[in-house]
Amino acid sequence: MFMPKISLDMPREIVSDLKNHVGDSKKFVSLADAIRTACRKMLDQLDEIDARHGR
C-alpha cells in the first residue's frame, strides 16, 4: 500500500508526550504509528458526531 509522506509542525510538549508511549513494550511502535492512530480515532469520533446530527 502506498502511503504518502507528510510533514507537520508540532509543539515539542506533544512530541515528548507521544514519545513516552512509543517503543519496545509500549503502545506504539513509532511516532508515525502514534500519530496515525490518533488521526484515525479523531476521524471515527467526527463520524459519530456527524451521524448523531444527521450529516
Backbone bond lengths (Angstrom), bond angles and torsions (degrees), N, CA, C in turn:
res aa  C-N    CA-C-N  psi(-1)  N-CA   C-N-CA  omega(-1)  CA-C   N-CA-C  phi
1 M - - - 1.443 - - 1.523 108.70 -
2 F 1.320 116.54 132.38 1.460 122.05 177.64 1.520 109.08 -80.97
3 M 1.316 116.34 127.66 1.457 120.34 176.05 1.524 107.88 -121.39
4 P 1.343 115.88 115.80 1.463 118.45 178.53 1.527 111.23 -63.40
5 K 1.296 115.93 147.95 1.457 121.18 176.12 1.521 108.13 -90.32
6 I 1.325 114.71 141.87 1.458 119.91 175.63 1.518 108.44 -127.37
7 S 1.298 114.70 161.74 1.456 120.87 176.80 1.522 106.97 -127.83
8 L 1.317 116.74 140.00 1.456 119.13 178.98 1.510 110.34 -149.33
9 D 1.325 114.66 157.60 1.453 121.13 174.11 1.518 107.45 -99.98
10 M 1.327 115.90 137.26 1.448 120.61 -177.31 1.526 107.97 -142.01
11 P 1.323 116.69 138.00 1.467 118.42 178.41 1.535 111.74 -57.33
12 R 1.302 115.39 141.47 1.468 122.17 -177.38 1.532 111.72 -55.60
13 E 1.345 116.78 -36.65 1.465 120.13 -178.25 1.528 111.37 -62.60
14 I 1.330 116.75 -39.55 1.470 120.25 179.51 1.521 109.96 -67.83
15 V 1.325 116.86 -43.58 1.470 120.34 178.52 1.530 109.98 -60.48
16 S 1.308 116.38 -43.57 1.463 120.23 179.47 1.526 111.05 -62.36
17 D 1.329 116.94 -44.87 1.467 120.46 178.20 1.522 111.12 -61.24
18 L 1.329 116.85 -43.47 1.461 120.47 179.11 1.527 111.17 -61.56
19 K 1.319 116.26 -43.44 1.465 120.39 -177.54 1.523 112.52 -62.74
20 N 1.334 117.49 -22.19 1.470 120.17 175.64 1.523 111.59 -66.30
21 H 1.330 117.15 -16.59 1.464 121.92 -177.34 1.530 112.71 -110.83
22 V 1.341 116.40 8.10 1.464 121.83 -176.15 1.518 109.92 -112.52
23 G 1.340 115.31 136.07 1.454 119.41 174.51 1.515 112.34 132.05
24 D 1.320 115.55 -177.30 1.463 121.53 179.61 1.526 110.15 -56.88
25 S 1.312 115.63 133.53 1.471 123.46 177.91 1.525 113.20 64.96
26 K 1.312 117.35 20.74 1.462 120.74 176.27 1.519 108.85 -118.49
27 K 1.305 117.19 179.14 1.462 121.25 -171.53 1.538 113.52 -68.14
28 F 1.332 118.08 -36.20 1.460 121.38 -175.70 1.522 111.12 -118.34
29 V 1.327 115.72 145.98 1.464 119.78 -179.48 1.523 112.11 -83.89
30 S 1.336 116.82 -20.77 1.458 120.77 -179.27 1.521 109.44 -155.83
31 L 1.315 115.21 164.92 1.458 120.69 175.87 1.527 110.24 -61.71
32 A 1.331 116.83 -40.21 1.466 121.00 178.25 1.526 110.88 -61.31
33 D 1.325 117.27 -40.18 1.463 121.74 178.01 1.527 110.57 -62.61
34 A 1.328 117.13 -41.63 1.464 121.46 179.27 1.527 110.62 -63.65
35 I 1.318 117.02 -43.09 1.470 121.02 -179.22 1.522 110.73 -68.10
36 R 1.334 117.63 -43.02 1.473 120.34 177.35 1.526 111.02 -59.85
37 T 1.331 116.47 -44.45 1.461 120.91 -179.47 1.526 110.92 -62.78
38 A 1.324 117.14 -42.87 1.464 120.95 178.56 1.526 111.11 -62.76
39 C 1.323 116.94 -41.35 1.470 120.61 178.51 1.524 111.15 -64.16
40 R 1.325 116.76 -43.29 1.477 119.77 178.57 1.522 111.08 -61.12
41 K 1.333 116.64 -43.31 1.464 120.57 -179.47 1.527 110.55 -63.87
42 M 1.326 116.66 -43.72 1.459 120.62 178.96 1.530 110.52 -61.69
43 L 1.320 117.93 -43.10 1.469 121.06 179.61 1.522 111.21 -64.84
44 D 1.331 117.78 -39.00 1.471 121.03 175.43 1.520 110.53 -61.30
45 Q 1.337 117.11 -42.94 1.463 120.79 179.21 1.524 110.94 -64.28
46 L 1.328 117.12 -41.18 1.462 120.37 178.28 1.524 110.90 -65.00
47 D 1.336 117.73 -38.48 1.467 121.02 176.15 1.522 111.08 -61.39
48 E 1.338 116.71 -41.08 1.463 120.72 178.77 1.525 111.07 -64.72
49 I 1.320 116.91 -42.38 1.468 120.89 177.73 1.521 110.17 -62.52
50 D 1.328 117.04 -46.22 1.480 120.85 177.53 1.511 111.76 -58.54
51 A 1.331 116.74 -42.56 1.464 120.21 -179.73 1.534 111.13 -63.47
52 R 1.319 116.66 -39.72 1.464 119.63 178.46 1.527 112.16 -65.34
53 H 1.317 116.15 -28.52 1.459 121.01 -179.39 1.523 112.86 -98.16
54 G 1.313 116.92 10.02 1.455 121.11 176.89 1.520 114.90 69.58
55 R 1.316 116.01 27.49 1.475 119.17 179.88 1.507 110.56 -102.81
